């Protein structure tokens, strides 16, 4: 089957359009997090209710990403990408017009549908727009855009809330969304897949229900405790729907997820290690603010400034590591990045009740550096290990590992820290782990980040295995070529 040709001369225009979608989604998430206390007051809602402004967005986005990726492989990426911009922008305006917290939650779901449509296939569009020898650099620049959105969100959100009103944290998306829609229409190539394909509704439904059950189990476990009877019930539902999904996919003539992709062990390893990095990093972002404010006594603004070292270092390292991976190979760089993450989690586990601000920065710096070094080449490995007609679903998997990793890390490492603190306290704490004495909270941090380091060590072992496996494959592929050259006429 002849592949459509790509005009690489427009690659930076395409990158700009994808960057707009990434920036919109990342800045919107961090802006809303900052605004939660204000939303609770202005909309007269409890904190448990207003949390769903964030949770509904994450749950919707995570459950739709693979379906969006499959549709993109079937129908073409440009129409879905452009529609995602439109839906996200419309959802943003409706969020800003919401008169109650329940309408806001509903419109956040609509907004998340648009975000899933752009984020799930943005890497696939970037991969197609750039030649293979520049793929790592391009995906590294995408990582920098994620960092810029994460850094700008709290600052812009705080400024908007102080100067204007909470409605404008959503209205600010309107001009960016309109510009992004125009850029997507103008510059993203409309590459049509060959042949007629059918969408696997049975697979999509069981995957949606399975992912929803898993995410709700983590969410309710984090809020009510993992001993709540609802949590194992939801996890059982996840197992049942996942089993049904696998059965359906094995029998479907055109499955939503081609399970043969996982026959490529390097593709699977890249997804698993990417998931591990987001699990451990999410735990860091959840726990560190409590440590900085409750133990060291920093203000929220000082905490945000200290925590910004992670996205800054990620943004600096990502394009550099991506470019290096284009020259040296992705596996070498991912091993270095994962090794730095092991060091990062160990260094965070050495925090004390009197660590200085420079000491905090020196411990957080390797976390951002390791994430930046690892993610760009690992993403390049994922996108480079599938054929072009499967780029959409591979891109969806990549986005899903990020969202699932962050959700899992928040729930599991947050629960581990809380249980560890309560165990060291040796007494009931009605106000929870955050009310424990500083030394007790720090002891919980030691345990939690040693576990995070152990997860990173597993990731490092898998990454080293991937490096060795790829090298063995290259040797096997080179052997027949060398043999043919030796048998050629005139060879000595």
N, C-alpha and C positions, 0 to 999 in steps of 0.2 A: 504493500500500500504506500503510495507516494505521500510524503509529508508536505504540508503547506510551507511555502517559503516565508522567512521572516526578514523584515527590513531592519537590520541591526543599527542603521543610522538614527533611528528614532528611540533608541534604548533609554536615553536620559529623560526624554519626555514621558515615556511610559513609567519610568522610575518615579518621576515627580507625581504622576497621578496616583500610583500605589502608595507613595509616601503620604499623600494627603489623607488617604483612608486610614492608614496606620496611625497617623498623628491624631486624627479625629477620635478614633476608638480609645487610644491610650490616654489622651488628655481628658476625655469625658469621664472615664472611669475614676481617675484620681481626683477630678474636680468634685464629683458626686460624693466620694468618700469624705472629703473635707467638709462638705455641706450637710452631712447627716444631722449633726446637732441642731443646725438652723432649721432644717426641714421638720424635725420633730417638734420644735417650738412653733413655727409658723403654721404648720398643718395640724397642730394639736393631736399628734400621734405619739404612741408609745415607742420606745426604742426598738422593741421586738418587732413592731409593725414597720417602722421606717427602714429597718435593715433589709426588708424585702425590696426596697428600691434598688439596692445593689444585687441582692441574691437573685431576683427575678431576671435581671439582665444577664448574669453569669450562667444561670441554669438554661435559659433560652439559647444563648449563644453556643454553649457546649453541646447541647443536644442536636443542634441543626448543622453543625459544621461538616460532618461527613456526608450528609445528604446533599448539601450545597456543592461539595466537591464533586460528587458523582454527577449531579445535574450539569455542572460546568464541563465535565468530560463528554457528556452526551450532547448538550445544546450549544456549547461554546462559552467561553469565559466572559467575553465582553458584555453581552446582554445582562448576565447575572450581576456582574460587577457594577455596571451603571445603575441597574435597578436597586442594588444595595445602597448606593449613595443616595438615591432618591428616597428610599424607605427610611434610612437613617436620618436624613435631614427632616423629613416630614414628622417622624417620631420625636425628634428633638423639639420642633416647634410645638407639638401637642403636649409634650412634657412641660414646657414652659407655660402653657396655658392651663395646666391642670388646677382644678379647684379643690381637690382633696387628695389625700395620700393614696387612696385606692385607684383613682384615675391616673395618678402619677405612676404607680406600679404597672398598670395596664399599658400605658404608653411606653414605659421602659421596655416592656416585652416587644412592642413594635420596633422600638429603636434597636433592640438586640437582634431582631431578624435582619435588619439592614446591616448591622455590624458583622453578623455571621456571613452574609453574602459577600462582603468585601474582604474581611480578614482571612476567610477560609481559602480563597483563591488568589489573594494578592501575591504570595510567594510563587505560585504557578505562573502567573502573568509575568512576574519579574524573571523567572527562569527561562521562559520562552523569549523574552525581549533581549536577553544578553547572550553572547556566544558562550559555549561551555567553559572556555578558559578564563572567563570573567564572572562566572556564577558566584563564586565565594565572595568576591568584592561586592557584588550587587546585594547579596543577602546580608552582608556585613553592614552595608549602609542602611538597610532596613532595620537592623538592630539598633543603630544609632538613632533612628527616628523614634523607635519605641522609647529609648532613654530620654530623648528630648520631650516627648509627651508626658512621661512619668515625672520629669523634673518640673515642667511648666505647669502641670495640673494644679498642685497645691498652691503655688504662687498666684496663678491667674484666678483660681477659684476663691482664694481668700480675698484678693483685691476686688473681685466682682461683688462678692457678698457684702463687703464693707462699704463699697461706693454705691452700688445699685441695689439689687435684690436677688434672691435665689433663682427667680425665673430666668435671669440672664445667664446663668451657667449653662442653660440649654439653648437660649436664643443665640448665644455666641457661635453655635455650630452652624447657623444658617448661612452666613457668607462663605464659610469654609466649605460647607457641603455643596453650595451652588457652584463655586469655583471648581471643586473636585469633580462634580458631575460633568461640567463642561470639558475639563481636561481628559476625563475618561472617554467621553464621546469623541473627542478630537484626536487623541493620541493612542489609545489602546487598540492594538490590531484585532480585527474580527476574524479569527481563525476558526473555521467551521470544521467540526469532526466529520470524518467520513462515515457513511452508512447510517441506517436507521437503527435506533436503540430504544429499548423499553426500560422504564424506571421500575426498580424492584420495590414495590410498595410494602410487601410483606417484610422484607429485610429492613427497610427504612423504619417501619412501625416498631418492630421488635427492638431494633437498636435504640430508637428514641426512648422507648419505655425502659429499656435496660439502663441507659445512661441517666435518665431522670431518676430512677430508683436509687442508683449509686450515689448521685449527687445529693439527693434528698436525705439519704442515710448519713452522709458526711455532715450535711447542714444541721439536721436535727440532733445528731450526735454531739456536735460542737455546742449547740445551744442547751440541750436538755441532759446531755451526758450519754455516753455510749452504752450505759446500762439500761436506757429506756427501751421498753419492749418494741417500740416502733422501729428502732434501728435494725435489729436482726431480721425483722420482717421485710424491711426494704432491701436489705442485703440479699435475703433469700429471693426476693423478686428479681433483683439484678441478675443473680445466678441463673434463674429460670429463663429470663428473657434473653440472656447471652447465649445459653444453650440452644434456644429456639432460633436465634439469629444465625448461629453457625450451621444448624441443620438446613435452614432455608437457603443460606448462601451456597452450600454445597450442592443443592439440587437446582437452584435457579439457573436458567440458560444464560441470563445476563444479570449476574448478581450486583448488588450495590457496591459491595467490597469484594474485589477479586482476591480470595484468600491465598492464591498462589503468589501474591506479592510477598507473603511472609516465608515462602520457600527461600527467598534471598535473606540469608542470615544477617548480612551486613545492614540491610534495610531495617530488620527487626531490632538489631542491637542499637542502631542510631536512635530509633524511637524510644527504646527503653531507657537509654542513658540520658536522652533529652528530658524524659519524664522525671528521672531521678534528680536532675539539676534543678528543675522547677519546684519539686517537692521540698528540697532542702533550702532553696532560696526563699520560698514563701514562708517557711517557718521563721527564717531570720527576720523578714519584714514584719511578721506578726509580733514577735517577742521583743525585739530590740527597742521599740518605742516605750514599752512598759519598763524595761531596764533603765533606759536613759532618763525617764521622768520620775519613776517611783524610787529608784535606787540612787541615781546620781543627782536628781533634782533639777534637771534641765527643763526649760520651758518648751511648749510645743513647737515654737518657731526654731529654737535651738536644736531640738530633736530632728526636725525636718532638714535643717542645714547639715547636721552630722550624717543623717541617713542618705543625703543626696550624693555622697561619695560613691555609693554603689552604682546608681545609674550613670554617673559621670564617667567612672572608669569603664563601665560596660560600653558606653557610647564611644569612648576613645579607642578601646581595644578591638571592638567588633569589626570595623572596616579594615584595620591593619591585619588582623588574623585571617579575615576573609581573603584579602589579597595574597597573603603568604600561603594560604592553602591552595590557591590557584597555581602557585609555583612549586610548592613542596609536597602537595598531596594533603587531603583532608585528615587522614588518620594520624599523621605525625602531630598536627596542631591540636587535634582533639585530646590526645594523650597528655600533652602539656597543659591544656586548659583544665582537664579533670584533676590532674595532680595539684594544680594551684587551688582548686576548690577543696581538696582534702586538707591542704594546709590552712585554708581560710576557716573551715569549720573547727579545726583544732584550735586555731588562734582565738576564735570567738569563745570557745569553751574555757579559756583562761581569764576571762573578765573577772573583776573583783568589785568589791563595794567602794573602792576608791580609785578606780581606773581614771586616768586623766583624759581630757578631750583628744589630745594627740594619740594616746594609747587606743582610744576607741576607733579613731580614723585608721590607724595602722592595722587594726584587726578587721575592719570592714573593707579596706582597700583591696585585699586579695579576693574577696567575694565578687566584687564588680569586675575585677581583672579576669578572674577565672571564668565567670559567665561570658564575658566578652570574647575571650580567647576560644572558648569551647563552642558557643552557639553557632557562630557563622559557618565554620567548616562542617559542623554536624548537620546543620540545615542543608548545606550544599551536598553533603553525602546522601541525605534523604531524597532530595530532589533529583540527584544524579543517578540514583539506582533504579528508577522506574522509567518505562517508555513514555514518550510524549503524550500518548492517549490516556495515560493514567496520572498525569501531573496534577489534575484537579483533586483526585482522591488522596494523593500523597500530600498535597498542600493542606487538605482538610485534616489529615492525620497529624501533621506537624502542628497545626493550630490547636488541635484537640489535646495533644500531649501537654502543651503549655497551660491551657485552661484547667485540665484535670490535675496536672501537677500542682498548680497554685492552690486549687481547692482542696486537694488531698493534704498538701503540706500544712495549710492553715488549720485543718481539722485535726489531723493526727499529731503533728508536732505541738500544736497548741494544747491539745488534751494531754500529751505526754508531759509538757512543762507544768501544767496545772496539777496533775496527779503527783508529779515529783515534788513540787513545792508543798502540797498538802501532806505528803508523806514525811518530809523533813520537819514540817511544823509540828507534827505529832498531836494535833488538836483540830477540832472543827473550826473552820473559818467561814462565818456566815456570809461575808462579803467576797469570798473567793480568794484565789491565789494572789491577786494583786494587792490584797490587804495584809499579806504575810510580811514579816520583818525582812529588811533588805538582804541580810546574809542568807536567809532561806530562799528568797527569790533567785539569788545568784547561784546557790547550790543546784536549783532546778535547771538553770541555764547550763551549768556544767554538764549535767546528765543529758539534757536535750541535744546539745550540740555535739557531744560525743556520739550519740546515735546518728545525728546528721552526718558526722564524719564517717561513720561506719557505712552509711548508705553511699556516700561519695566514694569510699574505697571499693564497694561493689561495682559502682559505675566505672571506676578506674580499671578494675580487672576486666570488665566487659570491653572497655575501650582498647586496652592492650590486646585482648583477644582479637578484636576487629582489625587492629593494625597488623597483627601477624597473619590473620586469615587473608586479608587483602594482598599482602606481600606473597603468600603462597599461591594465590590465584594468578598473580602476575607472572610468577615463575612458571606455572603450569601453562599459561597462555603463550609465553615466550618460547617454551621448549619445542613445539611443533614448527614454529617459524625458523628457529635455529637449525632444526633438522632438515627442513626443506632447503635452506641456504647451503647446508653442507653437501646435499645430494645434487645441487644444481650443476649443470655442465660447466667445467672449467674451475670448479671449486677445488681447493687444495687441502 
